[in-house]
Amino acid sequence: MTTLFLIYVLFLLGSGIAMLAIASVRKGQAQARRLWTGVLGAGFLIYGLYLLLFFRGGHYVLFSYVFILPVLVIARFFRDRLLGRKTDRVTAFNGQPPAYGQAPANDQPPGYL
């Protein structure tokens, strides 16, 4: 086995494990995205294990997605988690505070007609 082949197999295995780990996190992800990430991660992992354990030579398919897709999935995962935290903070806010020196809107000032 050549060094390039082993590097490719390691990328397959690492990408599969990383994508399965991301798919296992429930909070902050859509169900469909978790499903696709899990399916692709399992596919990468199974293909990497096949190449590592059973492949003895011949032709194999080199997917360029092995190098690109995990980076995109990881970046989107952390971006969505960051946006989720920001929206949690925004929704916890119950309205605009009164201006300096003014009573809240539901209280009427004395002498108001």
N, CA, C and O atoms as CSV, one atom per row, in Angstrom:
chain,resi,resn,atom,element,x,y,z
A,1,MET,N,N,0.850,-1.187,0.000
A,1,MET,CA,C,0.000,0.000,0.000
A,1,MET,C,C,0.886,1.238,0.000
A,1,MET,O,O,1.910,1.300,0.681
A,2,THR,N,N,0.467,2.198,-0.770
A,2,THR,CA,C,1.242,3.420,-0.869
A,2,THR,C,C,0.862,4.380,0.262
A,2,THR,O,O,-0.159,4.215,0.930
A,3,THR,N,N,1.692,5.357,0.446
A,3,THR,CA,C,1.461,6.344,1.497
A,3,THR,C,C,0.226,7.172,1.185
A,3,THR,O,O,-0.544,7.497,2.089
A,4,LEU,N,N,0.024,7.521,-0.088
A,4,LEU,CA,C,-1.139,8.298,-0.476
A,4,LEU,C,C,-2.431,7.535,-0.182
A,4,LEU,O,O,-3.414,8.118,0.274
A,5,PHE,N,N,-2.419,6.241,-0.443
A,5,PHE,CA,C,-3.586,5.415,-0.155
A,5,PHE,C,C,-3.881,5.388,1.341
A,5,PHE,O,O,-5.041,5.504,1.739
A,6,LEU,N,N,-2.868,5.238,2.165
A,6,LEU,CA,C,-3.073,5.213,3.623
A,6,LEU,C,C,-3.571,6.556,4.150
A,6,LEU,O,O,-4.405,6.602,5.054
A,7,ILE,N,N,-3.062,7.644,3.587
A,7,ILE,CA,C,-3.540,8.970,3.991
A,7,ILE,C,C,-5.016,9.118,3.632
A,7,ILE,O,O,-5.801,9.651,4.417
A,8,TYR,N,N,-5.392,8.645,2.442
A,8,TYR,CA,C,-6.791,8.709,2.025
A,8,TYR,C,C,-7.679,7.884,2.955
A,8,TYR,O,O,-8.764,8.327,3.332
A,9,VAL,N,N,-7.233,6.713,3.317
A,9,VAL,CA,C,-8.014,5.861,4.225
A,9,VAL,C,C,-8.138,6.524,5.594
A,9,VAL,O,O,-9.206,6.473,6.205
A,10,LEU,N,N,-7.079,7.136,6.081
A,10,LEU,CA,C,-7.145,7.834,7.369
A,10,LEU,C,C,-8.112,9.013,7.313
A,10,LEU,O,O,-8.851,9.260,8.266
A,11,PHE,N,N,-8.105,9.748,6.183
A,11,PHE,CA,C,-9.066,10.833,6.020
A,11,PHE,C,C,-10.496,10.299,5.996
A,11,PHE,O,O,-11.393,10.908,6.580
A,12,LEU,N,N,-10.716,9.170,5.328
A,12,LEU,CA,C,-12.042,8.564,5.317
A,12,LEU,C,C,-12.495,8.206,6.726
A,12,LEU,O,O,-13.614,8.526,7.128
A,13,LEU,N,N,-11.630,7.548,7.463
A,13,LEU,CA,C,-11.974,7.132,8.822
A,13,LEU,C,C,-12.201,8.341,9.738
A,13,LEU,O,O,-13.179,8.389,10.483
A,14,GLY,N,N,-11.304,9.298,9.674
A,14,GLY,CA,C,-11.436,10.495,10.512
A,14,GLY,C,C,-12.680,11.301,10.171
A,14,GLY,O,O,-13.379,11.785,11.061
A,15,SER,N,N,-12.951,11.442,8.879
A,15,SER,CA,C,-14.149,12.176,8.458
A,15,SER,C,C,-15.413,11.458,8.918
A,15,SER,O,O,-16.353,12.094,9.393
A,16,GLY,N,N,-15.435,10.159,8.780
A,16,GLY,CA,C,-16.606,9.403,9.207
A,16,GLY,C,C,-16.859,9.519,10.693
A,16,GLY,O,O,-17.996,9.715,11.121
A,17,ILE,N,N,-15.810,9.400,11.478
A,17,ILE,CA,C,-15.954,9.494,12.935
A,17,ILE,C,C,-16.392,10.897,13.341
A,17,ILE,O,O,-17.265,11.047,14.196
A,18,ALA,N,N,-15.794,11.929,12.738
A,18,ALA,CA,C,-16.157,13.311,13.067
A,18,ALA,C,C,-17.616,13.602,12.704
A,18,ALA,O,O,-18.337,14.237,13.473
A,19,MET,N,N,-18.041,13.137,11.539
A,19,MET,CA,C,-19.417,13.397,11.123
A,19,MET,C,C,-20.427,12.624,11.974
A,19,MET,O,O,-21.512,13.135,12.252
A,20,LEU,N,N,-20.091,11.415,12.386
A,20,LEU,CA,C,-20.979,10.672,13.278
A,20,LEU,C,C,-21.061,11.335,14.652
A,20,LEU,O,O,-22.125,11.346,15.272
A,21,ALA,N,N,-19.954,11.882,15.126
A,21,ALA,CA,C,-19.969,12.584,16.413
A,21,ALA,C,C,-20.841,13.838,16.334
A,21,ALA,O,O,-21.583,14.136,17.269
A,22,ILE,N,N,-20.755,14.565,15.232
A,22,ILE,CA,C,-21.578,15.765,15.060
A,22,ILE,C,C,-23.045,15.386,14.934
A,22,ILE,O,O,-23.912,16.076,15.470
A,23,ALA,N,N,-23.331,14.301,14.233
A,23,ALA,CA,C,-24.722,13.869,14.072
A,23,ALA,C,C,-25.328,13.397,15.387
A,23,ALA,O,O,-26.551,13.395,15.531
A,24,SER,N,N,-24.510,13.004,16.335
A,24,SER,CA,C,-25.039,12.521,17.616
A,24,SER,C,C,-25.480,13.651,18.537
A,24,SER,O,O,-26.196,13.404,19.507
A,25,VAL,N,N,-25.069,14.882,18.256
A,25,VAL,CA,C,-25.473,16.028,19.075
A,25,VAL,C,C,-26.863,16.464,18.625
A,25,VAL,O,O,-27.062,16.796,17.456
A,26,ARG,N,N,-27.817,16.465,19.536
A,26,ARG,CA,C,-29.201,16.755,19.179
A,26,ARG,C,C,-29.521,18.244,19.181
A,26,ARG,O,O,-30.292,18.705,18.340
A,27,LYS,N,N,-28.950,18.996,20.097
A,27,LYS,CA,C,-29.344,20.390,20.267
A,27,LYS,C,C,-28.728,21.266,19.184
A,27,LYS,O,O,-27.545,21.137,18.871
A,28,GLY,N,N,-29.531,22.155,18.615
A,28,GLY,CA,C,-29.034,23.147,17.681
A,28,GLY,C,C,-28.927,22.685,16.244
A,28,GLY,O,O,-28.323,23.383,15.429
A,29,GLN,N,N,-29.493,21.523,15.895
A,29,GLN,CA,C,-29.429,21.036,14.521
A,29,GLN,C,C,-30.807,20.589,14.064
A,29,GLN,O,O,-31.612,20.089,14.849
A,30,ALA,N,N,-31.057,20.779,12.787
A,30,ALA,CA,C,-32.301,20.275,12.213
A,30,ALA,C,C,-32.212,18.752,12.102
A,30,ALA,O,O,-31.127,18.194,11.935
A,31,GLN,N,N,-33.353,18.097,12.194
A,31,GLN,CA,C,-33.389,16.636,12.150
A,31,GLN,C,C,-32.872,16.104,10.809
A,31,GLN,O,O,-32.136,15.118,10.776
A,32,ALA,N,N,-33.253,16.752,9.706
A,32,ALA,CA,C,-32.815,16.288,8.383
A,32,ALA,C,C,-31.294,16.414,8.232
A,32,ALA,O,O,-30.652,15.532,7.660
A,33,ARG,N,N,-30.726,17.497,8.738
A,33,ARG,CA,C,-29.276,17.682,8.640
A,33,ARG,C,C,-28.537,16.645,9.478
A,33,ARG,O,O,-27.501,16.123,9.067
A,34,ARG,N,N,-29.085,16.350,10.664
A,34,ARG,CA,C,-28.476,15.309,11.497
A,34,ARG,C,C,-28.516,13.959,10.799
A,34,ARG,O,O,-27.553,13.194,10.854
A,35,LEU,N,N,-29.636,13.667,10.141
A,35,LEU,CA,C,-29.781,12.401,9.436
A,35,LEU,C,C,-28.773,12.281,8.302
A,35,LEU,O,O,-28.091,11.263,8.182
A,36,TRP,N,N,-28.674,13.322,7.461
A,36,TRP,CA,C,-27.726,13.278,6.340
A,36,TRP,C,C,-26.278,13.223,6.815
A,36,TRP,O,O,-25.457,12.515,6.231
A,37,THR,N,N,-25.967,13.960,7.861
A,37,THR,CA,C,-24.608,13.917,8.399
A,37,THR,C,C,-24.283,12.527,8.925
A,37,THR,O,O,-23.173,12.034,8.725
A,38,GLY,N,N,-25.231,11.895,9.590
A,38,GLY,CA,C,-25.019,10.538,10.092
A,38,GLY,C,C,-24.873,9.521,8.977
A,38,GLY,O,O,-24.011,8.646,9.049
A,39,VAL,N,N,-25.702,9.620,7.944
A,39,VAL,CA,C,-25.629,8.678,6.822
A,39,VAL,C,C,-24.297,8.827,6.080
A,39,VAL,O,O,-23.635,7.831,5.786
A,40,LEU,N,N,-23.908,10.060,5.778
A,40,LEU,CA,C,-22.636,10.269,5.082
A,40,LEU,C,C,-21.445,9.870,5.953
A,40,LEU,O,O,-20.475,9.301,5.452
A,41,GLY,N,N,-21.512,10.165,7.253
A,41,GLY,CA,C,-20.442,9.758,8.160
A,41,GLY,C,C,-20.304,8.250,8.235
A,41,GLY,O,O,-19.191,7.723,8.241
A,42,ALA,N,N,-21.439,7.547,8.292
A,42,ALA,CA,C,-21.388,6.081,8.309
A,42,ALA,C,C,-20.844,5.541,6.996
A,42,ALA,O,O,-20.082,4.574,6.989
A,43,GLY,N,N,-21.232,6.160,5.884
A,43,GLY,CA,C,-20.710,5.734,4.587
A,43,GLY,C,C,-19.200,5.917,4.486
A,43,GLY,O,O,-18.494,5.027,4.013
A,44,PHE,N,N,-18.711,7.060,4.926
A,44,PHE,CA,C,-17.261,7.304,4.905
A,44,PHE,C,C,-16.537,6.294,5.790
A,44,PHE,O,O,-15.509,5.740,5.400
A,45,LEU,N,N,-17.078,6.060,6.975
A,45,LEU,CA,C,-16.433,5.139,7.912
A,45,LEU,C,C,-16.432,3.706,7.377
A,45,LEU,O,O,-15.419,3.013,7.466
A,46,ILE,N,N,-17.541,3.268,6.832
A,46,ILE,CA,C,-17.616,1.902,6.303
A,46,ILE,C,C,-16.692,1.728,5.098
A,46,ILE,O,O,-16.008,0.711,4.987
A,47,TYR,N,N,-16.664,2.708,4.198
A,47,TYR,CA,C,-15.783,2.610,3.032
A,47,TYR,C,C,-14.307,2.627,3.460
A,47,TYR,O,O,-13.484,1.903,2.900
A,48,GLY,N,N,-13.984,3.460,4.456
A,48,GLY,CA,C,-12.615,3.485,4.959
A,48,GLY,C,C,-12.216,2.172,5.602
A,48,GLY,O,O,-11.100,1.694,5.395
A,49,LEU,N,N,-13.113,1.580,6.382
A,49,LEU,CA,C,-12.820,0.283,6.994
A,49,LEU,C,C,-12.684,-0.813,5.938
A,49,LEU,O,O,-11.826,-1.688,6.055
A,50,TYR,N,N,-13.528,-0.765,4.908
A,50,TYR,CA,C,-13.413,-1.734,3.819
A,50,TYR,C,C,-12.045,-1.625,3.137
A,50,TYR,O,O,-11.370,-2.629,2.910
A,51,LEU,N,N,-11.647,-0.386,2.815
A,51,LEU,CA,C,-10.347,-0.214,2.148
A,51,LEU,C,C,-9.195,-0.644,3.049
A,51,LEU,O,O,-8.212,-1.212,2.573
A,52,LEU,N,N,-9.309,-0.382,4.331
A,52,LEU,CA,C,-8.236,-0.716,5.257
A,52,LEU,C,C,-8.136,-2.217,5.510
A,52,LEU,O,O,-7.033,-2.762,5.558
A,53,LEU,N,N,-9.270,-2.889,5.672
A,53,LEU,CA,C,-9.254,-4.282,6.107
A,53,LEU,C,C,-9.342,-5.300,4.970
A,53,LEU,O,O,-8.717,-6.358,5.043
A,54,PHE,N,N,-10.110,-4.997,3.921
A,54,PHE,CA,C,-10.384,-6.016,2.916
A,54,PHE,C,C,-9.798,-5.731,1.534
A,54,PHE,O,O,-9.664,-6.654,0.731
A,55,PHE,N,N,-9.455,-4.511,1.242
A,55,PHE,CA,C,-8.977,-4.142,-0.086
A,55,PHE,C,C,-7.538,-4.617,-0.267
A,55,PHE,O,O,-6.675,-4.313,0.556
A,56,ARG,N,N,-7.280,-5.357,-1.333
A,56,ARG,CA,C,-5.945,-5.910,-1.562
A,56,ARG,C,C,-5.307,-5.441,-2.864
A,56,ARG,O,O,-4.299,-6.008,-3.285
A,57,GLY,N,N,-5.848,-4.453,-3.493
A,57,GLY,CA,C,-5.258,-3.941,-4.724
A,57,GLY,C,C,-6.304,-3.792,-5.807
A,57,GLY,O,O,-7.417,-4.304,-5.686
A,58,GLY,N,N,-5.950,-3.104,-6.844
A,58,GLY,CA,C,-6.883,-2.869,-7.927
A,58,GLY,C,C,-7.302,-1.415,-7.949
A,58,GLY,O,O,-6.525,-0.529,-7.592
A,59,HIS,N,N,-8.530,-1.172,-8.369
A,59,HIS,CA,C,-9.042,0.192,-8.482
A,59,HIS,C,C,-9.903,0.538,-7.282
A,59,HIS,O,O,-10.654,-0.297,-6.776
A,60,TYR,N,N,-9.786,1.766,-6.838
A,60,TYR,CA,C,-10.651,2.279,-5.782
A,60,TYR,C,C,-11.072,3.686,-6.159
A,60,TYR,O,O,-10.392,4.365,-6.929
A,61,VAL,N,N,-12.195,4.117,-5.611
A,61,VAL,CA,C,-12.753,5.425,-5.935
A,61,VAL,C,C,-12.231,6.447,-4.934
A,61,VAL,O,O,-12.339,6.256,-3.723
A,62,LEU,N,N,-11.667,7.525,-5.448
A,62,LEU,CA,C,-11.142,8.600,-4.607
A,62,LEU,C,C,-12.172,9.723,-4.589
A,62,LEU,O,O,-12.319,10.449,-5.572
A,63,PHE,N,N,-12.885,9.868,-3.475
A,63,PHE,CA,C,-13.891,10.911,-3.324
A,63,PHE,C,C,-13.228,12.184,-2.816
A,63,PHE,O,O,-12.581,12.174,-1.770
A,64,SER,N,N,-13.386,13.273,-3.548
A,64,SER,CA,C,-12.846,14.550,-3.080
A,64,SER,C,C,-13.686,15.108,-1.932
A,64,SER,O,O,-13.226,15.963,-1.174
A,65,TYR,N,N,-14.938,14.611,-1.811
A,65,TYR,CA,C,-15.794,15.054,-0.719
A,65,TYR,C,C,-15.228,14.687,0.650
A,65,TYR,O,O,-15.578,15.308,1.654
A,66,VAL,N,N,-14.369,13.696,0.694
A,66,VAL,CA,C,-13.775,13.272,1.965
A,66,VAL,C,C,-12.971,14.411,2.582
A,66,VAL,O,O,-12.870,14.512,3.805
A,67,PHE,N,N,-12.406,15.258,1.748
A,67,PHE,CA,C,-11.580,16.355,2.239
A,67,PHE,C,C,-12.393,17.625,2.463
A,67,PHE,O,O,-12.044,18.432,3.324
A,68,ILE,N,N,-13.466,17.817,1.708
A,68,ILE,CA,C,-14.226,19.063,1.744
A,68,ILE,C,C,-15.425,18.991,2.683
A,68,ILE,O,O,-15.623,19.887,3.503
A,69,LEU,N,N,-16.220,17.941,2.570
A,69,LEU,CA,C,-17.486,17.848,3.286
A,69,LEU,C,C,-17.356,17.913,4.808
A,69,LEU,O,O,-18.144,18.621,5.436
A,70,PRO,N,N,-16.412,17.218,5.434
A,70,PRO,CA,C,-16.315,17.329,6.900
A,70,PRO,C,C,-15.998,18.746,7.373
A,70,PRO,O,O,-16.498,19.176,8.413
A,71,VAL,N,N,-15.179,19.470,6.625
A,71,VAL,CA,C,-14.872,20.851,7.002
A,71,VAL,C,C,-16.135,21.699,6.930
A,71,VAL,O,O,-16.388,22.511,7.819
A,72,LEU,N,N,-16.934,21.515,5.870
A,72,LEU,CA,C,-18.175,22.272,5.742
A,72,LEU,C,C,-19.177,21.902,6.833
A,72,LEU,O,O,-19.844,22.778,7.385
A,73,VAL,N,N,-19.285,20.625,7.144
A,73,VAL,CA,C,-20.228,20.179,8.179
A,73,VAL,C,C,-19.815,20.719,9.547
A,73,VAL,O,O,-20.661,21.192,10.306
A,74,ILE,N,N,-18.544,20.654,9.861
A,74,ILE,CA,C,-18.067,21.144,11.158
A,74,ILE,C,C,-18.254,22.655,11.265
A,74,ILE,O,O,-18.675,23.153,12.310
A,75,ALA,N,N,-17.947,23.390,10.195
A,75,ALA,CA,C,-18.125,24.849,10.215
A,75,ALA,C,C,-19.599,25.213,10.385
A,75,ALA,O,O,-19.931,26.112,11.158
A,76,ARG,N,N,-20.475,24.525,9.675
A,76,ARG,CA,C,-21.909,24.812,9.790
A,76,ARG,C,C,-22.437,24.437,11.171
A,76,ARG,O,O,-23.288,25.137,11.721
A,77,PHE,N,N,-21.944,23.352,11.729
A,77,PHE,CA,C,-22.363,22.918,13.062
A,77,PHE,C,C,-22.048,23.991,14.098
A,77,PHE,O,O,-22.917,24.362,14.887
A,78,PHE,N,N,-20.810,24.494,14.103
A,78,PHE,CA,C,-20.441,25.488,15.105
A,78,PHE,C,C,-21.102,26.838,14.832
A,78,PHE,O,O,-21.414,27.569,15.772
A,79,ARG,N,N,-21.322,27.180,13.559
A,79,ARG,CA,C,-22.026,28.423,13.248
A,79,ARG,C,C,-23.467,28.352,13.737
A,79,ARG,O,O,-23.966,29.314,14.321
A,80,ASP,N,N,-24.138,27.241,13.510
A,80,ASP,CA,C,-25.511,27.087,13.976
A,80,ASP,C,C,-25.599,27.099,15.494
A,80,ASP,O,O,-26.540,27.665,16.051
A,81,ARG,N,N,-24.644,26.489,16.166
A,81,ARG,CA,C,-24.638,26.505,17.630
A,81,ARG,C,C,-24.430,27.918,18.156
A,81,ARG,O,O,-25.057,28.313,19.138
A,82,LEU,N,N,-23.547,28.685,17.505
A,82,LEU,CA,C,-23.308,30.062,17.924
A,82,LEU,C,C,-24.548,30.913,17.695
A,82,LEU,O,O,-24.914,31.716,18.553
A,83,LEU,N,N,-25.195,30.746,16.550
A,83,LEU,CA,C,-26.425,31.496,16.286
A,83,LEU,C,C,-27.536,31.075,17.237
A,83,LEU,O,O,-28.356,31.902,17.635
A,84,GLY,N,N,-27.574,29.812,17.601
A,84,GLY,CA,C,-28.573,29.341,18.555
A,84,GLY,C,C,-28.398,29.973,19.918
A,84,GLY,O,O,-29.379,30.308,20.581
A,85,ARG,N,N,-27.169,30.138,20.337
A,85,ARG,CA,C,-26.914,30.784,21.632
A,85,ARG,C,C,-27.322,32.245,21.595
A,85,ARG,O,O,-27.868,32.765,22.568
A,86,LYS,N,N,-27.056,32.917,20.465
A,86,LYS,CA,C,-27.426,34.329,20.357
A,86,LYS,C,C,-28.943,34.499,20.369
A,86,LYS,O,O,-29.449,35.427,21.000
A,87,THR,N,N,-29.674,33.625,19.687
A,87,THR,CA,C,-31.132,33.747,19.687
A,87,THR,C,C,-31.713,33.392,21.041
A,87,THR,O,O,-32.758,33.925,21.413
A,88,ASP,N,N,-31.065,32.503,21.795
A,88,ASP,CA,C,-31.527,32.205,23.152
A,88,ASP,C,C,-31.413,33.436,24.037
A,88,ASP,O,O,-32.287,33.694,24.865
A,89,ARG,N,N,-30.346,34.188,23.864
A,89,ARG,CA,C,-30.172,35.406,24.656
A,89,ARG,C,C,-31.184,36.465,24.254
A,89,ARG,O,O,-31.702,37.181,25.110
A,90,VAL,N,N,-31.470,36.573,22.966
A,90,VAL,CA,C,-32.400,37.589,22.483
A,90,VAL,C,C,-33.815,37.262,22.923
A,90,VAL,O,O,-34.546,38.170,23.319
A,91,THR,N,N,-34.227,36.020,22.872
A,91,THR,CA,C,-35.586,35.668,23.259
A,91,THR,C,C,-35.791,35.766,24.767
A,91,THR,O,O,-36.933,35.850,25.218
A,92,ALA,N,N,-34.737,35.757,25.546
A,92,ALA,CA,C,-34.877,35.900,26.989
A,92,ALA,C,C,-35.216,37.344,27.379
A,92,ALA,O,O,-35.665,37.591,28.498
A,93,PHE,N,N,-35.008,38.287,26.475
A,93,PHE,CA,C,-35.280,39.697,26.718
A,93,PHE,C,C,-36.776,39.939,26.560
A,93,PHE,O,O,-37.347,39.551,25.541
A,94,ASN,N,N,-37.429,40.568,27.537
A,94,ASN,CA,C,-38.888,40.707,27.537
A,94,ASN,C,C,-39.398,42.052,27.066
A,94,ASN,O,O,-40.572,42.348,27.289
A,95,GLY,N,N,-38.639,42.836,26.465
A,95,GLY,CA,C,-39.114,44.130,25.970
A,95,GLY,C,C,-38.092,45.218,26.208
A,95,GLY,O,O,-37.044,45.003,26.817
A,96,GLN,N,N,-38.428,46.388,25.711
A,96,GLN,CA,C,-37.517,47.514,25.825
A,96,GLN,C,C,-37.658,48.148,27.197
A,96,GLN,O,O,-38.778,48.382,27.651
A,97,PRO,N,N,-36.554,48.429,27.865
A,97,PRO,CA,C,-36.647,49.083,29.169
A,97,PRO,C,C,-37.073,50.543,28.991
A,97,PRO,O,O,-36.868,51.121,27.924
A,98,PRO,N,N,-37.661,51.137,30.026
A,98,PRO,CA,C,-38.063,52.539,29.911
A,98,PRO,C,C,-36.835,53.439,29.805
A,98,PRO,O,O,-35.743,53.088,30.252
A,99,ALA,N,N,-37.043,54.603,29.205
A,99,ALA,CA,C,-35.946,55.562,29.066
A,99,ALA,C,C,-35.545,56.082,30.444
A,99,ALA,O,O,-36.277,55.918,31.420
A,100,TYR,N,N,-34.396,56.698,30.508
A,100,TYR,CA,C,-33.875,57.183,31.783
A,100,TYR,C,C,-34.809,58.226,32.372
A,100,TYR,O,O,-35.157,59.199,31.703
A,101,GLY,N,N,-35.216,58.029,33.619
A,101,GLY,CA,C,-36.044,59.000,34.333
A,101,GLY,C,C,-37.517,58.891,34.003
A,101,GLY,O,O,-38.289,59.736,34.458
A,102,GLN,N,N,-37.950,57.909,33.245
A,102,GLN,CA,C,-39.365,57.771,32.911
A,102,GLN,C,C,-39.935,56.526,33.565
A,102,GLN,O,O,-39.243,55.532,33.786
A,103,ALA,N,N,-41.225,56.617,33.868
A,103,ALA,CA,C,-41.927,55.481,34.460
A,103,ALA,C,C,-42.200,54.451,33.370
A,103,ALA,O,O,-42.246,54.803,32.191
A,104,PRO,N,N,-42.383,53.192,33.740
A,104,PRO,CA,C,-42.746,52.188,32.742
A,104,PRO,C,C,-44.041,52.558,32.031
A,104,PRO,O,O,-44.830,53.348,32.551
A,105,ALA,N,N,-44.265,51.995,30.847
A,105,ALA,CA,C,-45.391,52.376,29.994
A,105,ALA,C,C,-46.741,52.050,30.620
A,105,ALA,O,O,-47.717,52.730,30.305
A,106,ASN,N,N,-46.849,51.058,31.480
A,106,ASN,CA,C,-48.152,50.696,32.039
A,106,ASN,C,C,-48.558,51.598,33.212
A,106,ASN,O,O,-49.727,51.583,33.600
A,107,ASP,N,N,-47.669,52.355,33.772
A,107,ASP,CA,C,-47.985,53.280,34.865
A,107,ASP,C,C,-48.250,54.670,34.285
A,107,ASP,O,O,-47.498,55.155,33.440
A,108,GLN,N,N,-49.319,55.298,34.749
A,108,GLN,CA,C,-49.632,56.655,34.307
A,108,GLN,C,C,-48.995,57.661,35.265
A,108,GLN,O,O,-49.077,57.498,36.482
A,109,PRO,N,N,-48.368,58.686,34.725
A,109,PRO,CA,C,-47.768,59.693,35.620
A,109,PRO,C,C,-48.876,60.476,36.347
A,109,PRO,O,O,-49.993,60.576,35.840
A,110,PRO,N,N,-48.574,61.024,37.520
A,110,PRO,CA,C,-49.589,61.786,38.253
A,110,PRO,C,C,-50.044,63.020,37.450
A,110,PRO,O,O,-49.230,63.701,36.825
A,111,GLY,N,N,-51.351,63.290,37.482
A,111,GLY,CA,C,-51.905,64.446,36.803
A,111,GLY,C,C,-52.127,64.209,35.321
A,111,GLY,O,O,-52.406,65.151,34.580
A,112,TYR,N,N,-52.007,62.961,34.878
A,112,TYR,CA,C,-52.202,62.661,33.460
A,112,TYR,C,C,-53.686,62.567,33.154
A,112,TYR,O,O,-54.424,61.924,33.900
A,113,LEU,N,N,-54.140,63.193,32.075
A,113,LEU,CA,C,-55.546,63.146,31.703
A,113,LEU,C,C,-55.834,62.086,30.723
A,113,LEU,O,O,-56.982,61.921,30.311
